[in-house]
Amino acid sequence: MHFNRFDICMAYYLFGADYHTGQWSKEYAYTSRTLNLGFCPSPMLRYESLSENGKEIYDNLVANIPANKR
C-alpha cells in the first residue's frame, strides 16, 4: 500500500457509503469528510473501479470494523 490521496478518498468514500449505519455514524462521516476535501465521486464508483491500492485501503477499513457491524 502506498500514499495516494485520490485512492484514499475513493476508498474512504466508498467504505462510508457501504457500511454506514445512519447519518450520525462514524462511517457516514467518512463520506462527508471526503466531500469537504473537494472529492467529487463518480456515480459509477464501485469496489471494482478502485485501483489495487484503493482496494487494499478499502479492505483494511473493512477488516477493522467489529464483526457485529458487518
N, C-alpha and C positions, 0 to 999 in steps of 0.2 A: 504494500500500500504506500502511495506517495501523496504529497500535498498538492492538491489541485482544487482551487476554490470552486470551480464550476461543478466538478464531481461531488464535492462536499455538499453544495447547495442542492443539487439534484437528489442526492441520496437522502439527505435530511428532510427535504420537502416530501418526497415520496413515502418515506417512513412515517412521517407525521400524518399524512393523508391516509395511509393504510392502517395504522394502528391506534389512532386517537380514540379516546373513549368519551368524547364530548368536548364542548367548546373550552372548558376550563382545565382540560388535561395537559400534562407536560408535553405529550406527543403533539397535540394540536398547536401548542406554542411554537414548535419547530417550523410549522408551515408559515406562521405569521412572521417569525424572525427572518426566514429566508426572503419573504416578500418585502420586508422592511429594508433588506440589504439591496433591493433593486432586482432581485431574481424574478424573472417572469417565465414560469414553466410552460412548456408546450401542453396543449390539451391531450396530446398523444403520449405524454410521459408515462412509461411503464417500466417495470423492472428490466424487461428485455432490452429496452433502449438505453440503459445505463452502460457506461464503459466498464471494462473489467475492474478498474479501480473503484468506480462508483458502486458496483455490485459488492465488492469487498467491504466498503464502508457501510452499505445498507445491511449486509449480512451480519456485521459486527453489532450494529444497532439492534437488530432482531435478536441476536444471541444474548444480549444483555437485558432484555426485558423479562420480568418474572413470568414463570410458566402460567400462572393464573390470569395473566392479562393477554395471553395469546389467543 
